[in-house]
């Protein structure tokens, strides 16, 4: 359970929140926009949403990136059930 709790915390820490056009974002920042998760692949100065600066991502991808040792499918399923 500790690895699941640590992964939940790591993913929560990664998500900056909803996209805000008055905020600048750094490479690697994760935001929500129109109900989807996006990770910045380029720096973003404050301003309008620009889809070319981000890659769509998923909670599973964030979990995999947050956990240095790969989680099993069962662990990912259990983690997603907790969200």
C-alpha positions, -999 to +999 in steps of 0.1 A: +000+000+000+029+024+007+039+023-030+004+032-040+001+060-015+035+074-026+024+071-063-008+090-056+011+117-038+037+119-066+010+122-093-010+148-072+022+168-068+028+168-105-006+182-115-004+220-114-042+224-118-065+237-145-048+257-173-047+294-164-039+318-193-024+343-167+002+318-156+035+307-172+044+270-173+077+251-174+086+220-193+071+190-174+043+209-158+010+190-159-023+208-163-059+199-170-077+216-199-112+208-212-113+176-190-080+162-202-045+160-188-016+176-206+022+177-199+042+207-212+070+198-236+079+235-241+079+265-218+047+286-220+046+323-212+013+336-198-012+337-226-037+316-246-037+278-247-013+265-274-017+227-281+017+226-298+034+232-264+019+201-247+014+164-250-018+148-239-011+123-210-029+100-187-029+092-150-013+058-158+016+076-177+021+099-148+021+070-124+047+052-145+068+083-146+066+089-109+075+054-098+111+044-106+102+007-104+075-002-128+041-009-113+023-040-122-011-038-140-027-049-108-011-021-088-021+005-114-056-008-114-057-006-076-043+029-077-068+041-103-096+027-082-085+049-053-086+081-074 
